[in-house]
Amino acid sequence: ELFAAPLPPAALEWADIEQAALACSDEEVIVGRKVGGHFVTVSLAEDAPHFAMSGAAGSGKSVLVRVVLRQRMVRGDGVFIFDPKRFSHMRWANAFPVDRVRYAVTDSELHDGWIAVGDEMRRRIALPLDGLEGQRRVWLVAEEINAQIKILTRYWKIRRQQISRPARALLSDCEKACGGSKQEGLAMAEEQDPDIMAKLDPPLISPAVAAMQESVFMGRELRMHVIAAAQRLSAGVFAGGGGDVRESFQGGRFMA
């Protein structure tokens, strides 16, 4: 024992880090405590704009997520939780004002939520450069991201058919009404539905998955940060984005 290396604290309570979290700069996040009681911090600007929590089921991924979220919430940040398991953070999140936390659990909520994230990114991109500094930081929590990608892909496959089928039927009816003329039929259909061209051929890749990928690529500058919880963060997790998206998490990978 005389020559043994000193050990970090066996436990870390919220009371231990609350004041330290408030004292940190806006770009710092506390992720633990080391020997001597010194806090371990990660810089959102220099180290990692996004975090990945990896580990087996029940190993503490969601607890690690809350270690980050709680200290950011006391600083005024917003949180959007995408949780197909439906219970990972619900009780904890309900303790915060409803205008600061959004929670998506059903297939349609997950899809619509990521679409809303994409819209918010485009809104922020259009702001003047000095306008971004006044935007609230937003944390996008993707629980069980492996399963979530599959859910979003499956949902879009069904939704895509629901969008295109009535559009094709409308175009067919209009062509018949115009004596079989495709050009006149399309013009008639566009009068009834100005968005018919987009509806005839919706994108193959889920726009929700595309928004998720875009948030990883562009989030740092837009003050939007992704926390991905996965049992195994393989390159295939992010669908078409693959390893390119995963690289954005290399600076902030935590093993639960």
GULUM-267453 format. One line per field, with one value per residue (C-alpha): chain; z, y, x. Coordinates in Angstrom, 1 decimal. Example, Ala and Ser with C-alpha at 12.3 -4.5 7.8 and 13.67 -1.06 7.14 Angstrom:
% residues 2
mol	[A | A]
z	[7.8 | 7.1]
y	[-4.5 | -1.1]
x	[12.3 | 13.7]
//
This chain:
% residues 256
mol	[A | A | A | A | A | A | A | A | A | A | A | A | A | A | A | A | A | A | A | A | A | A | A | A | A | A | A | A | A | A | A | A | A | A | A | A | A | A | A | A | A | A | A | A | A | A | A | A | A | A | A | A | A | A | A | A | A | A | A | A | A | A | A | A | A | A | A | A | A | A | A | A | A | A | A | A | A | A | A | A | A | A | A | A | A | A | A | A | A | A | A | A | A | A | A | A | A | A | A | A | A | A | A | A | A | A | A | A | A | A | A | A | A | A | A | A | A | A | A | A | A | A | A | A | A | A | A | A | A | A | A | A | A | A | A | A | A | A | A | A | A | A | A | A | A | A | A | A | A | A | A | A | A | A | A | A | A | A | A | A | A | A | A | A | A | A | A | A | A | A | A | A | A | A | A | A | A | A | A | A | A | A | A | A | A | A | A | A | A | A | A | A | A | A | A | A | A | A | A | A | A | A | A | A | A | A | A | A | A | A | A | A | A | A | A | A | A | A | A | A | A | A | A | A | A | A | A | A | A | A | A | A | A | A | A | A | A | A | A | A | A | A | A | A | A | A | A | A | A | A | A | A | A | A | A | A]
z	[0.0 | 0.6 | -3.1 | -4.5 | -7.0 | -5.5 | -6.6 | -7.8 | -5.6 | -5.4 | -5.9 | -7.5 | -6.3 | -7.9 | -4.9 | -5.6 | -9.1 | -9.2 | -8.3 | -10.4 | -13.4 | -12.9 | -12.7 | -15.9 | -19.2 | -21.5 | -23.7 | -20.9 | -19.6 | -16.5 | -17.1 | -13.9 | -11.1 | -10.8 | -8.2 | -5.9 | -6.5 | -9.7 | -12.2 | -15.7 | -18.3 | -22.0 | -24.3 | -26.8 | -28.9 | -28.9 | -27.8 | -28.7 | -29.8 | -29.5 | -27.1 | -27.5 | -24.6 | -25.3 | -23.2 | -22.6 | -21.6 | -17.9 | -17.7 | -17.1 | -20.4 | -19.5 | -16.2 | -18.0 | -20.3 | -17.3 | -15.9 | -18.9 | -19.2 | -15.7 | -15.4 | -18.8 | -17.8 | -14.8 | -17.3 | -19.3 | -22.2 | -23.9 | -24.4 | -27.0 | -26.0 | -28.6 | -26.6 | -28.3 | -25.0 | -23.6 | -20.1 | -20.0 | -18.9 | -18.6 | -14.8 | -14.6 | -17.6 | -16.1 | -13.3 | -15.7 | -17.4 | -20.4 | -22.6 | -22.0 | -22.6 | -25.4 | -25.4 | -28.4 | -27.9 | -30.6 | -34.2 | -35.5 | -32.7 | -33.4 | -37.1 | -36.6 | -33.9 | -36.2 | -38.9 | -36.5 | -35.6 | -39.3 | -39.6 | -36.6 | -38.0 | -41.3 | -39.3 | -37.4 | -40.5 | -42.0 | -39.0 | -39.1 | -37.6 | -34.5 | -34.1 | -33.3 | -30.1 | -28.6 | -29.5 | -26.7 | -26.8 | -27.5 | -26.6 | -28.9 | -27.0 | -29.3 | -27.0 | -28.4 | -31.7 | -33.3 | -32.9 | -33.5 | -37.0 | -37.9 | -36.5 | -38.5 | -41.7 | -41.3 | -40.5 | -43.6 | -45.9 | -44.9 | -44.8 | -48.2 | -49.7 | -47.9 | -49.5 | -53.1 | -53.5 | -53.4 | -55.5 | -58.3 | -58.1 | -58.5 | -61.4 | -63.1 | -62.7 | -64.1 | -67.1 | -67.8 | -67.5 | -70.0 | -72.6 | -71.7 | -72.1 | -69.5 | -69.8 | -69.3 | -66.7 | -64.7 | -65.0 | -63.6 | -60.8 | -59.8 | -59.6 | -57.1 | -55.2 | -55.8 | -54.0 | -56.2 | -57.9 | -54.5 | -53.4 | -56.5 | -55.7 | -52.0 | -51.1 | -50.5 | -47.4 | -44.4 | -44.0 | -40.2 | -40.6 | -42.9 | -40.3 | -37.6 | -39.7 | -40.5 | -36.8 | -36.2 | -39.1 | -38.5 | -34.9 | -33.4 | -35.1 | -34.5 | -30.8 | -31.2 | -29.6 | -30.1 | -27.4 | -28.9 | -26.6 | -28.2 | -27.1 | -30.1 | -32.1 | -35.4 | -38.7 | -39.9 | -37.1 | -39.0 | -42.1 | -45.2 | -43.1 | -41.9 | -40.7 | -41.7 | -39.0 | -36.4 | -36.7 | -35.2 | -31.9 | -31.6 | -29.3 | -26.8 | -26.5 | -23.0 | -22.0 | -19.5]
y	[0.0 | 2.3 | 2.3 | 1.9 | 4.5 | 6.9 | 6.2 | 8.6 | 9.0 | 5.9 | 8.0 | 11.3 | 13.0 | 15.9 | 18.1 | 17.6 | 19.0 | 21.5 | 24.5 | 23.4 | 23.0 | 26.6 | 27.8 | 26.2 | 28.1 | 27.8 | 25.4 | 23.0 | 19.8 | 17.9 | 14.2 | 12.9 | 13.4 | 12.2 | 11.7 | 14.7 | 15.7 | 17.5 | 17.5 | 16.1 | 18.4 | 18.1 | 21.2 | 21.4 | 23.7 | 21.9 | 18.2 | 16.9 | 18.6 | 15.3 | 12.4 | 8.6 | 6.4 | 2.7 | -0.3 | -3.4 | -3.1 | -2.0 | -0.8 | 2.8 | 4.6 | 6.6 | 7.6 | 8.9 | 10.9 | 12.5 | 13.4 | 15.6 | 16.8 | 17.9 | 20.2 | 21.7 | 22.2 | 24.4 | 26.6 | 27.1 | 24.7 | 22.9 | 19.1 | 17.0 | 13.4 | 10.7 | 7.6 | 4.5 | 2.6 | 5.2 | 5.3 | 6.1 | 9.7 | 10.4 | 10.8 | 12.8 | 15.1 | 15.8 | 17.8 | 20.5 | 23.2 | 21.9 | 24.7 | 23.3 | 19.6 | 17.8 | 14.0 | 11.7 | 8.1 | 6.8 | 6.1 | 9.2 | 11.4 | 10.2 | 11.0 | 14.4 | 15.3 | 14.9 | 16.8 | 19.6 | 19.4 | 19.8 | 22.8 | 24.4 | 23.8 | 25.6 | 28.5 | 28.9 | 28.6 | 31.6 | 33.8 | 36.4 | 35.1 | 37.2 | 35.9 | 32.4 | 33.4 | 34.3 | 30.9 | 28.5 | 25.4 | 22.3 | 18.7 | 16.0 | 12.7 | 9.6 | 6.7 | 3.1 | 4.6 | 1.2 | 0.4 | 4.0 | 4.1 | 0.9 | 2.4 | 5.6 | 3.7 | 1.3 | 4.2 | 6.2 | 3.2 | 3.0 | 6.8 | 7.2 | 4.9 | 6.8 | 10.0 | 8.8 | 6.5 | 9.2 | 11.5 | 8.9 | 8.3 | 12.1 | 12.4 | 9.4 | 10.8 | 14.2 | 12.5 | 10.7 | 13.9 | 15.5 | 12.7 | 10.9 | 14.0 | 13.7 | 17.3 | 18.7 | 16.1 | 17.2 | 20.8 | 20.0 | 17.9 | 20.8 | 23.1 | 20.8 | 20.0 | 22.3 | 19.9 | 16.9 | 16.6 | 16.1 | 13.7 | 11.5 | 10.6 | 11.2 | 10.6 | 7.0 | 7.8 | 8.8 | 12.6 | 12.1 | 10.0 | 12.6 | 15.3 | 13.2 | 12.9 | 16.6 | 17.5 | 15.5 | 17.1 | 20.7 | 20.9 | 22.3 | 25.7 | 25.8 | 25.1 | 21.8 | 18.7 | 15.0 | 12.4 | 8.9 | 5.9 | 2.6 | -0.9 | -0.9 | 2.2 | 0.5 | 2.3 | 0.9 | 2.6 | 5.8 | 4.2 | 6.0 | 8.2 | 5.2 | 5.8 | 9.5 | 10.2 | 8.0 | 9.9 | 13.0 | 11.0 | 10.0 | 12.9 | 12.0 | 8.2 | 6.9 | 3.3 | 2.7]
x	[0.0 | 2.9 | 3.8 | 0.3 | -0.9 | -3.5 | -7.1 | -9.8 | -12.9 | -15.1 | -18.3 | -19.2 | -22.4 | -24.3 | -23.6 | -19.8 | -20.0 | -23.0 | -20.9 | -18.0 | -20.3 | -21.6 | -18.0 | -17.0 | -16.9 | -19.9 | -17.8 | -16.8 | -18.5 | -17.5 | -17.3 | -15.7 | -13.2 | -9.6 | -7.0 | -6.7 | -10.3 | -9.5 | -12.4 | -12.1 | -13.6 | -14.2 | -14.2 | -17.1 | -14.9 | -11.6 | -12.2 | -15.6 | -18.8 | -20.6 | -20.5 | -21.0 | -21.9 | -21.1 | -21.8 | -24.0 | -27.6 | -27.8 | -24.2 | -25.0 | -25.2 | -28.3 | -26.7 | -23.7 | -26.0 | -27.6 | -24.2 | -23.8 | -27.4 | -28.0 | -25.0 | -25.9 | -29.6 | -28.5 | -26.7 | -29.9 | -29.4 | -32.2 | -32.6 | -34.4 | -34.5 | -35.2 | -36.0 | -37.5 | -37.3 | -39.8 | -38.4 | -34.7 | -35.0 | -38.8 | -39.0 | -35.8 | -36.8 | -40.2 | -38.5 | -37.5 | -39.7 | -41.5 | -40.1 | -36.6 | -37.1 | -38.8 | -39.3 | -40.0 | -40.9 | -43.3 | -42.2 | -43.9 | -42.6 | -39.0 | -39.4 | -41.1 | -38.6 | -35.6 | -37.4 | -37.8 | -34.1 | -33.3 | -35.6 | -33.9 | -30.5 | -31.5 | -32.9 | -29.7 | -27.6 | -29.5 | -28.7 | -26.0 | -22.7 | -23.0 | -26.6 | -25.5 | -23.8 | -27.2 | -28.8 | -29.4 | -27.3 | -29.4 | -28.5 | -29.9 | -30.0 | -30.3 | -31.0 | -30.4 | -29.3 | -28.8 | -32.5 | -33.6 | -32.1 | -34.0 | -37.2 | -36.8 | -35.9 | -38.9 | -41.3 | -40.1 | -40.6 | -44.3 | -44.7 | -43.1 | -45.8 | -48.5 | -47.2 | -46.6 | -49.7 | -52.4 | -50.1 | -49.9 | -53.6 | -54.3 | -51.9 | -53.6 | -57.1 | -55.9 | -54.4 | -57.6 | -59.6 | -57.2 | -57.7 | -54.5 | -52.2 | -49.4 | -48.3 | -51.9 | -52.6 | -49.6 | -50.5 | -54.0 | -52.6 | -50.2 | -53.2 | -54.8 | -51.6 | -48.6 | -46.3 | -47.2 | -43.8 | -42.1 | -44.8 | -44.5 | -40.9 | -40.0 | -36.4 | -35.3 | -33.3 | -35.4 | -35.3 | -35.2 | -32.0 | -30.6 | -31.3 | -29.6 | -26.5 | -26.5 | -26.7 | -23.5 | -21.7 | -22.8 | -23.8 | -20.6 | -21.0 | -24.7 | -24.5 | -26.3 | -24.7 | -25.5 | -25.3 | -25.6 | -26.1 | -25.4 | -24.4 | -22.0 | -21.3 | -20.3 | -19.8 | -23.2 | -25.1 | -25.7 | -27.0 | -25.7 | -23.4 | -21.4 | -17.9 | -17.9 | -20.5 | -18.9 | -15.6 | -17.4 | -17.7 | -14.0 | -13.2 | -15.9 | -16.3 | -17.2 | -17.5 | -20.2]
//
